[in-house]
Amino acid sequence: MSATTAAPMTLDISGTAPTPFTRLLRTELRKTYDTRSGLWLLISIGIVTALVMVIQVSVAIAQDIQVSYNDFLTSTTFSIGFLLPVLGILLLTSEWSQRTAMVSFSLEPRRAHVIAAKLVVGVLFAVAAVVVTLLLAALCTAAFNAISDIPADWDFGIKRTSFFLLLQVIGMLTGFAFAALLLNSPAAIVVYFAYSFILPTIFGIGAELIGWFADIHPWIDFNNAQVPLIDGSVTGEEWAQLLVSGVIWLVIPLSVGIWRVLRAEVK
């Protein structure tokens, strides 16, 4: 009596076309606003930015203070810089907090493509936030000119606009890097704000009290290295400090975080 062994069942996907990257982009873009938290985060960015500018116009008119187009943009650096990194964090950690990572990586096993799509979407939102801010600043400057007797200064320039855009993209990418390292929304947000508000204070105290630390402080404090971008004037040494500190606080965490995501066990 002979026994027959059934051949193992296999799924041949060699003829199946891979998922286009543009489709991944559209999917990740939709994920940012098809939940209440994501939608309200985007709305909050616009509302807070507009509110800051309206308050600035009101104060300037009431106290006869001359303002410029650059003043309106600079005043929103904190509000946009406060919320864009949170968007960058949620782009990645939502897959784990909402337990959708298994579905996402099953439909698209090439995790690097999924992460790249999320990263591109984050940069696109940073660019969109800057465009909206530029338009709001123009409206506020025009409103100030129409109401106040003091003419506003429209001077801003391509250089300052580029620096402003770079600043927002860096903020979003830094949040994305912490998200990749921790894969947990609350933890990543807490760590990001500790890095943004507590760490610079510690660095400042260390630079005041320790002589040798004052020499290396500009080269390791990424927040401080970004200040010249706000001022619109960056020297060669300041570019070098931005690059070195950026490698420490952005490139290395982002690289390690992506490496972790590509190898993390999905449950």
Secondary structure, 3 states (H helix, E strand, C coil): CCCCCCCCCCCCCCCCCCCCHHHHHHHHHHHCCCCHHHHHHHHHHHHHHHHHHHHHHHHHHHCCCCCEHHHHHHHCHHHHHHHHHHHHHHHHHHHHHCCCHHHHHHHCCCHHHHHHHHHHHHHHHHHHHHHHHHHHHHHHHHHHHHHCCCCCECCCHHHHHHHHHHHHHHHHHHHHHHHHHHCCHHHHHHHHHHHHHHHHHHHHHHHHHCHHHHHHHHHHCHHHHCHHHHHCCCCHHHHHHHHHHHHHHHHHHHHHHHHHHHHCCCC
